[in-house]
Amino acid sequence: MARPAVAKAMLRKLSLIGLLLPAPALAHPHVFVQVEMAVAFDAQGGVAVRLDWVYDAYFSMLVTADLGIDIDGDLQLTPDEQALLDAQVAAWPADFDGDLEVAQGDTILPLAPKRDHAMVYENGIIRETHLRPVAQLADRAAPLTILPYDPSYYVAYTLAGPVSVTGRDDCTVDIIPANLDAAYTLVEELLYGRPASDVGPDEDFPEVGRSFADKVVVTCAGLL
C-alpha cells in the first residue's frame, strides 16, 4: 500500500492509509486529533493516563474508505467491519511509543504497554481509547507533567475539555496551552529560514512536535 516516503508516527501506527503526499506537505500536520484525558490512581499507588483520541472527520473517512468499511454510509459498522477496524488500527507496531510523554521534573517516566484498548466508530468519527500505566515514578512527591504529541508534528494533538482525576480527591490539574508563536519561531529557525517547500524528499522535517504540545500538570497534596 502506497505511503509517504517519510513515514510519520501516525501512519506507521495505522499501517493502512494510502496517501501520496509530496514532501512539502509534511511541513505541517495532516492528522488532527482531539485528546480527552483522565489521570487514574489506584489503591496500590499506581498511576495511569487514560486517553481518548478523537480523529478528525476527514481522516476518519480515509480510514473507513481504505479498509472498505461502512460502504453503505449508514455510519454503523457490522461485527465483521468492527473486527477489521480493531485488527488494522488497534495493533500498534513496535516502533510506535504512543505519542505520550509523562515526566516528573526533568525525568521522563517509563510507560507500561497500553491496556483497555478499544476502537469506536460513531457518527462518522473514529475514537481510539486506551490506558497507559506509568511503569515507575521518579519521585512520589513530585507533580506529574503530561504532554500528548507526535515529535514529527505530522499529527497535531489538541486537548479537548477538562482533564479529570480519579482515585484521589487531593489533586489539582493545570493546563498550560502550547505557545504557538514560540513553536512556529522554532520551526523557522530549524529550517534556517527556508520555506517548507524547500524541504527535500529525503529530508526529515525537524522534530518540533513537543513545542506544539499542550501541557497537563497534576499536583497532589500527598505522595503519589
Secondary structure, 3 states (H helix, E strand, C coil): CCCCCCCCHHHHHHCCCCCCCCHHHHHCCCEEEEEEEEEEECCCCCEEEEEEEEECHHHHHHHHHHHCCCCCCCCCCCHHHHHHHHHHHCCCCCCCCCCEEEEECCEECCECCCEEEEEEEECCEEEEEEEEEECCCCCCCCCEEEEECCCCCCEEEEECCCCEEECCCCEEEEEECCCHHHHHHHHHHHCCCCCHHHCCCCCCCCCCHHHHCCEEEEEECCCC
